[in-house]
Amino acid sequence: MNRLVIIGNGFDLAHGLPTSYGHFIDDYWKGITSSSHEDGFVSFENFEQDFNFDQVENLKGLANFIMQYDDKIKFSDAEIYREYGNNIQNGKYPRAHILNYKNDFFRLINQKSIQNWVDIENEYYKQLKGIVKLKLENSLIDKDEFEISRKEKIFRLNNEFELVKNLLEVYLNKIDKIQRTNDSILKHFELIKINAEKYFSEFSKHDRRELEDFQNKYNLEREEGKDITTYCLNFNYTQTIDDYVDVSFQKGEYRNYGKFENLQIHGRLNDKNNKINFGFGDEMDDDYKGIENLDDNEYLKNFKSFQYLQNSNYKKLLDHIDSEKFQVLIMGHSCGLSDRTLLNTIFEHNNCRSIKVFYHQRKDGSDNYTEIIQNISRHFNKKKLMREKIVNKMLCEPLLKVQLPQK
């Protein structure tokens, strides 16, 4: 039976790569070294002198810095500072006519409790729907003027979202490429199962006889692994999985891993034929039909489905899941709603026989297994089918975290 390994950002994080939303946004604020800083996202106002921000590590640090040194910093409008200064200390709104956001979408993702990349995509969709649902309430504005105003809002949202996406790509390109393979994680991909009975328990009884027959044949003909594909549906933009593909080829260990392939469905850094696809992908949402009915393609600009058609990756995925029965392995993907259409296609496919979660084990002993399967359930229209396919926690295991050597 083939395997479809769904790779998300948690896989890169497990390898020690600073690819989380928190890493990205903190890196931006660390890059602001003085109050004379100005770019397409922020600038500072009402300072009478250039002030050094070398010690700032994040947005909250900037807010605390301003509060700590407010007796030393000279502001050009002290009355405004006194009026708004209390908002600075919570780290949520450190503007107070001091920090000026030029990009409203960037302001939103900084002010809200954004935790994951999927939260940014969800926030974009929320803002998009808000624009769509605007109503003509002011009788002084005619319908044409209202539509022009709404069109300006969606243009601005898409332009600002594009700038954030470009900022992300710049950040990811700054991360050094290192050798990332790890023997512990490599074992997750192995075809040979030490405990065959436990492995068979990950499937319904209808599939077990077929698996047992294969296992018996496999033990006799070790090269049979060549007929199995470990297909990595990679939602990351980085090259981490490439190292695992290389190892499988270098060692010639088809018998251990099968045919190992990497499909970066959301794009790859610096690849003009597979550009970064960052947006929203829930066409099952109740409001999506209304967006389509606006008959304006600007509202559909950042829906992932249209980006999938820019190359053959989506077709390759469909060909793979149509070709043979497969087990899904979740490694580092939250299975959030921003990928709902794609994940529904996979999970409810008749060839999808089992969904196994490699969950994140936290330092305090807790984990996110339940959170992930709750997210998975939202991609199923047939809940009975969902309960049949998801592997229970006793048969799942944590995705190990790799401790990389210090440079």
C-alpha positions as CSV (number, residue, x, y, z in Angstrom):
1,M,0.0,0.0,0.0
2,N,1.3,3.4,-0.9
3,R,1.9,6.2,1.6
4,L,0.9,9.8,1.2
5,V,2.9,11.8,3.7
6,I,1.4,15.3,4.3
7,I,4.3,17.6,5.4
8,G,3.6,20.9,7.1
9,N,5.6,23.6,8.9
10,G,5.9,21.4,12.0
11,F,8.2,19.1,10.1
12,D,10.7,21.9,9.5
13,L,10.4,23.1,13.1
14,A,11.2,19.5,14.2
15,H,14.4,19.8,12.3
16,G,15.3,23.0,14.1
17,L,14.5,25.4,11.3
18,P,13.1,28.8,12.4
19,T,10.2,28.7,10.0
20,S,7.2,29.5,12.3
21,Y,5.1,32.6,12.0
22,G,6.7,33.7,15.3
23,H,10.2,33.4,13.9
24,F,9.3,35.3,10.8
25,I,7.5,38.2,12.5
26,D,10.2,38.5,15.3
27,D,12.9,38.6,12.6
28,Y,11.1,41.6,11.0
29,W,11.1,43.6,14.3
30,K,14.7,42.7,15.1
31,G,15.6,44.3,11.8
32,I,14.3,47.6,13.0
33,T,17.4,49.2,14.6
34,S,16.4,52.8,15.0
35,S,13.4,55.2,14.9
36,S,14.5,56.5,11.5
37,H,13.5,53.2,10.0
38,E,10.9,53.4,7.2
39,D,9.7,50.7,4.7
40,G,6.5,49.6,3.1
41,F,5.2,48.3,6.4
42,V,6.0,50.7,9.2
43,S,7.6,54.1,10.0
44,F,8.0,56.1,13.2
45,E,6.6,59.5,13.9
46,N,6.8,62.3,16.5
47,F,10.4,61.6,17.5
48,E,12.6,64.7,17.8
49,Q,15.7,62.6,17.5
50,D,16.9,59.3,16.0
51,F,16.6,56.6,18.7
52,N,18.5,53.3,18.8
53,F,16.5,50.1,18.9
54,D,19.3,47.6,18.8
55,Q,18.1,45.6,21.7
56,V,14.5,45.1,20.4
57,E,13.7,41.4,19.8
58,N,10.0,41.6,18.9
59,L,7.0,43.9,18.8
60,K,6.3,43.6,22.5
61,G,9.9,44.4,23.2
62,L,9.6,47.6,21.1
63,A,6.5,48.6,23.2
64,N,8.3,47.9,26.4
65,F,11.4,49.7,25.2
66,I,9.4,52.9,24.5
67,M,7.7,52.7,28.0
68,Q,11.0,52.0,29.7
69,Y,12.8,55.0,28.2
70,D,9.8,57.4,27.9
71,D,11.5,59.8,30.2
72,K,14.6,59.9,27.9
73,I,12.8,60.1,24.6
74,K,11.6,63.4,23.4
75,F,8.3,63.4,21.5
76,S,7.2,66.2,19.3
77,D,3.6,66.0,20.6
78,A,3.7,65.2,24.4
79,E,-0.1,65.7,24.7
80,I,-0.8,63.0,22.2
81,Y,1.7,60.7,23.9
82,R,0.0,61.2,27.3
83,E,-3.4,60.4,25.8
84,Y,-2.4,57.2,24.1
85,G,0.6,56.1,26.1
86,N,-1.2,53.6,28.2
87,N,-1.9,51.5,25.1
88,I,1.9,51.0,24.5
89,Q,2.6,48.9,27.5
90,N,0.5,45.9,26.5
91,G,2.5,45.3,23.4
92,K,-0.7,45.1,21.3
93,Y,-1.1,48.6,20.2
94,P,2.3,50.3,20.5
95,R,1.3,53.0,18.0
96,A,0.2,56.0,20.0
97,H,1.0,58.1,17.0
98,I,4.6,56.8,17.3
99,L,4.5,53.6,15.3
100,N,2.8,54.1,12.0
101,Y,1.6,51.1,10.1
102,K,1.6,51.7,6.3
103,N,0.2,48.2,5.6
104,D,-3.2,47.6,7.3
105,F,-3.1,43.8,6.8
106,F,0.4,43.7,8.4
107,R,-1.0,45.7,11.3
108,L,-3.8,43.2,11.8
109,I,-1.6,40.2,12.0
110,N,0.6,41.9,14.5
111,Q,-2.2,43.1,16.7
112,K,-4.1,39.8,16.7
113,S,-3.1,36.6,18.4
114,I,-1.7,35.0,15.3
115,Q,0.0,31.7,16.1
116,N,0.4,29.8,12.8
117,W,0.6,30.4,9.1
118,V,-2.9,29.1,8.7
119,D,-4.1,32.0,11.0
120,I,-2.7,34.5,8.5
121,E,-4.6,32.8,5.6
122,N,-7.8,32.7,7.7
123,E,-7.4,36.4,8.6
124,Y,-7.0,37.3,4.9
125,Y,-10.3,35.4,4.1
126,K,-12.0,37.1,7.0
127,Q,-11.1,40.5,5.7
128,L,-12.1,39.5,2.2
129,K,-15.5,38.4,3.3
130,G,-15.9,41.6,5.3
131,I,-15.4,43.6,2.1
132,V,-17.8,41.4,0.2
133,K,-20.5,41.9,2.8
134,L,-20.3,45.7,2.9
135,K,-23.7,47.2,2.4
136,L,-24.8,50.4,0.7
137,E,-26.2,52.2,3.8
138,N,-25.4,55.8,3.1
139,S,-28.1,57.3,0.8
140,L,-25.6,60.1,-0.2
141,I,-23.5,57.5,-2.1
142,D,-24.9,56.0,-5.2
143,K,-24.4,52.4,-6.2
144,D,-21.6,53.0,-8.7
145,E,-19.6,55.0,-6.1
146,F,-20.1,52.3,-3.5
147,E,-18.8,49.6,-5.9
148,I,-15.8,51.7,-6.8
149,S,-15.1,52.1,-3.1
150,R,-15.4,48.4,-2.4
151,K,-13.2,47.6,-5.4
152,E,-10.5,49.9,-4.0
153,K,-10.7,48.0,-0.7
154,I,-10.2,44.6,-2.3
155,F,-7.3,45.9,-4.4
156,R,-5.6,47.3,-1.3
157,L,-6.2,44.1,0.7
158,N,-4.7,42.0,-2.1
159,N,-1.7,44.3,-2.6
160,E,-1.0,44.4,1.1
161,F,-1.3,40.6,1.3
162,E,1.2,40.3,-1.6
163,L,3.7,42.4,0.2
164,V,3.5,40.2,3.3
165,K,3.9,37.1,1.1
166,N,7.0,38.7,-0.5
167,L,8.4,39.5,2.9
168,L,8.0,35.9,4.0
169,E,9.9,34.7,0.9
170,V,12.8,37.1,1.6
171,Y,12.9,35.8,5.2
172,L,12.9,32.1,4.2
173,N,15.7,32.8,1.7
174,K,17.8,34.1,4.7
175,I,17.7,30.7,6.4
176,D,20.9,28.7,5.7
177,K,20.4,25.3,4.0
178,I,22.0,22.6,6.2
179,Q,22.0,18.8,6.2
180,R,18.7,18.0,7.9
181,T,18.2,14.3,7.7
182,N,17.8,12.5,11.0
183,D,17.8,8.7,11.5
184,S,15.0,8.9,14.1
185,I,12.7,10.7,11.7
186,L,13.9,8.6,8.8
187,K,12.4,5.6,10.6
188,H,8.9,7.1,10.2
189,F,9.2,6.5,6.5
190,E,10.3,2.8,6.6
191,L,8.2,0.1,5.0
192,I,9.6,-2.7,7.2
193,K,7.5,-2.8,10.3
194,I,9.0,-4.3,13.5
195,N,5.5,-4.9,14.8
196,A,3.4,-6.0,11.9
197,E,0.4,-6.7,14.0
198,K,0.4,-3.1,15.3
199,Y,0.8,-1.8,11.8
200,F,-2.2,-3.8,10.5
201,S,-4.3,-2.4,13.4
202,E,-4.0,1.0,11.7
203,F,-6.4,-0.1,9.0
204,S,-9.9,-1.4,8.8
205,K,-10.5,-5.2,8.9
206,H,-11.3,-5.1,5.2
207,D,-7.7,-4.0,4.4
208,R,-5.8,-6.2,6.8
209,R,-5.9,-9.4,4.7
210,E,-4.5,-7.6,1.7
211,L,-1.8,-6.1,3.9
212,E,-1.0,-9.5,5.4
213,D,-0.6,-11.1,2.0
214,F,1.7,-8.3,0.9
215,Q,3.8,-8.6,4.1
216,N,4.3,-12.3,3.5
217,K,5.3,-11.7,-0.1
218,Y,7.5,-8.8,0.9
219,N,9.5,-10.9,3.3
220,L,10.2,-13.3,0.5
221,E,11.0,-10.7,-2.2
222,R,12.7,-7.8,-0.6
223,E,12.8,-5.8,-3.8
224,E,9.0,-5.6,-3.8
225,G,9.4,-2.2,-2.2
226,K,10.1,-0.8,-5.6
227,D,6.3,-1.1,-6.3
228,I,5.4,1.2,-3.4
229,T,5.5,4.9,-3.4
230,T,6.2,7.2,-0.4
231,Y,4.6,10.3,-1.8
232,C,5.4,13.5,0.2
233,L,2.7,16.1,-0.3
234,N,4.8,18.9,0.9
235,F,3.1,22.2,2.0
236,N,6.5,23.8,2.9
237,Y,8.5,26.0,0.6
238,T,11.9,24.8,1.9
239,Q,14.2,21.9,0.8
240,T,14.1,19.8,3.9
241,I,12.5,16.7,2.3
242,D,15.0,16.8,-0.5
243,D,17.6,15.4,1.9
244,Y,15.5,12.4,2.7
245,V,14.8,11.8,-1.0
246,D,18.6,11.9,-1.6
247,V,19.3,9.4,1.2
248,S,16.8,6.9,-0.2
249,F,18.4,7.1,-3.7
250,Q,22.0,7.2,-2.5
251,K,21.6,4.1,-0.4
252,G,19.4,2.4,-3.0
253,E,17.1,1.3,-0.2
254,Y,13.9,1.0,-2.1
255,R,13.2,-2.0,0.0
256,N,13.1,0.3,3.1
257,Y,11.3,3.3,1.7
258,G,9.7,2.4,-1.6
259,K,9.9,5.0,-4.4
260,F,10.4,8.3,-2.5
261,E,9.0,11.4,-4.2
262,N,8.6,15.1,-3.1
263,L,5.7,17.2,-4.4
264,Q,5.8,20.8,-3.1
265,I,2.1,21.6,-3.7
266,H,2.4,25.2,-2.4
267,G,5.5,26.1,-4.3
268,R,9.2,26.2,-3.7
269,L,11.6,29.0,-3.0
270,N,13.2,30.5,-6.1
271,D,11.4,28.3,-8.5
272,K,9.7,30.2,-11.3
273,N,7.8,27.1,-12.4
274,N,6.5,26.4,-8.9
275,K,5.9,29.8,-7.3
276,I,4.8,30.2,-3.7
277,N,1.1,29.7,-3.3
278,F,0.0,31.5,-0.1
279,G,-3.7,32.3,0.2
280,F,-7.0,30.5,1.0
281,G,-8.4,27.2,-0.1
282,D,-11.8,26.6,1.4
283,E,-14.3,26.5,-1.5
284,M,-16.6,24.5,0.8
285,D,-17.2,27.6,2.9
286,D,-20.9,28.8,2.9
287,D,-19.8,32.3,1.7
288,Y,-17.6,31.2,-1.2
289,K,-20.5,31.0,-3.7
290,G,-21.4,34.6,-2.9
291,I,-17.9,35.6,-3.7
292,E,-18.0,33.8,-7.1
293,N,-21.3,35.5,-7.9
294,L,-19.7,39.0,-7.6
295,D,-18.3,38.2,-11.1
296,D,-15.1,40.0,-10.3
297,N,-11.8,38.0,-10.5
298,E,-10.0,40.3,-8.1
299,Y,-12.0,38.6,-5.2
300,L,-10.7,35.2,-6.3
301,K,-7.0,36.3,-6.7
302,N,-5.6,34.5,-3.7
303,F,-7.7,31.3,-3.7
304,K,-5.3,28.4,-3.9
305,S,-7.2,26.3,-6.4
306,F,-6.5,28.8,-9.2
307,Q,-2.8,28.8,-8.3
308,Y,-2.7,25.0,-8.4
309,L,-3.5,25.2,-12.1
310,Q,-0.4,27.1,-12.9
311,N,1.6,23.9,-13.1
312,S,1.1,20.1,-13.1
313,N,1.5,19.4,-9.4
314,Y,-2.2,19.1,-8.5
315,K,-2.7,16.8,-11.5
316,K,0.2,14.6,-10.3
317,L,-1.4,14.4,-6.8
318,L,-4.7,13.3,-8.3
319,D,-3.0,10.7,-10.5
320,H,-1.3,9.3,-7.4
321,I,-4.3,9.0,-5.2
322,D,-6.3,7.5,-8.1
323,S,-3.7,4.9,-8.9
324,E,-3.6,2.8,-5.7
325,K,-4.8,2.5,-2.1
326,F,-2.8,4.6,0.3
327,Q,-2.3,5.5,3.9
328,V,-2.0,9.2,4.9
329,L,0.7,10.1,7.4
330,I,0.4,13.6,8.9
331,M,3.8,15.1,9.8
332,G,3.7,18.7,11.1
333,H,0.6,19.9,9.3
334,S,-2.2,21.4,11.3
335,C,-4.9,20.4,8.8
336,G,-6.5,23.9,9.1
337,L,-9.4,25.2,7.0
338,S,-7.2,27.2,4.6
339,D,-6.4,23.9,2.8
340,R,-9.9,22.4,3.2
341,T,-10.7,21.8,-0.4
342,L,-7.5,19.9,-1.1
343,L,-7.6,17.9,2.1
344,N,-11.2,16.9,1.6
345,T,-10.3,15.5,-1.8
346,I,-7.6,13.3,-0.2
347,F,-9.4,12.2,3.0
348,E,-12.7,11.3,1.5
349,H,-11.1,9.5,-1.5
350,N,-12.0,5.9,-1.7
351,N,-8.3,4.9,-1.9
352,C,-7.5,6.6,1.3
353,R,-7.7,3.7,3.8
354,S,-6.1,5.2,6.9
355,I,-5.0,8.5,8.4
356,K,-2.2,8.4,11.0
357,V,-1.1,11.4,12.9
358,F,2.5,12.1,14.1
359,Y,1.7,14.6,16.7
360,H,3.7,17.3,18.5
361,Q,4.9,16.4,22.0
362,R,5.2,19.5,24.1
363,K,7.8,20.0,26.9
364,D,5.1,19.8,29.6
365,G,4.1,16.3,28.4
366,S,0.9,17.5,26.6
367,D,0.4,17.1,22.8
368,N,-1.7,18.3,19.9
369,Y,-3.1,14.9,18.8
370,T,-6.7,15.8,19.7
371,E,-6.4,19.3,18.1
372,I,-5.2,17.8,14.8
373,I,-8.0,15.1,14.5
374,Q,-10.6,17.8,15.3
375,N,-9.2,19.8,12.4
376,I,-9.2,16.7,10.2
377,S,-12.9,16.1,11.0
378,R,-13.8,19.5,9.5
379,H,-12.6,18.2,6.1
380,F,-15.1,15.3,6.2
381,N,-18.7,15.5,5.0
382,K,-19.2,11.9,6.0
383,K,-18.3,11.7,9.7
384,K,-18.7,7.9,9.9
385,L,-16.0,7.6,7.3
386,M,-13.8,10.0,9.3
387,R,-14.1,7.8,12.4
388,E,-13.2,4.7,10.4
389,K,-10.1,6.2,8.8
390,I,-8.4,8.1,11.7
391,V,-5.9,6.0,13.6
392,N,-6.4,6.1,17.4
393,K,-3.8,7.8,19.5
394,M,-2.5,4.5,21.0
395,L,-1.3,3.5,17.6
396,C,0.2,6.9,16.7
397,E,3.4,8.5,17.9
398,P,5.1,11.9,18.3
399,L,7.1,13.5,15.5
400,L,10.6,13.6,17.1
401,K,12.4,16.9,17.4
402,V,15.9,17.1,16.1
403,Q,18.5,18.9,18.1
404,L,20.9,20.4,15.5
405,P,24.5,21.1,16.5
406,Q,25.4,24.7,17.3
407,K,27.3,26.6,14.7
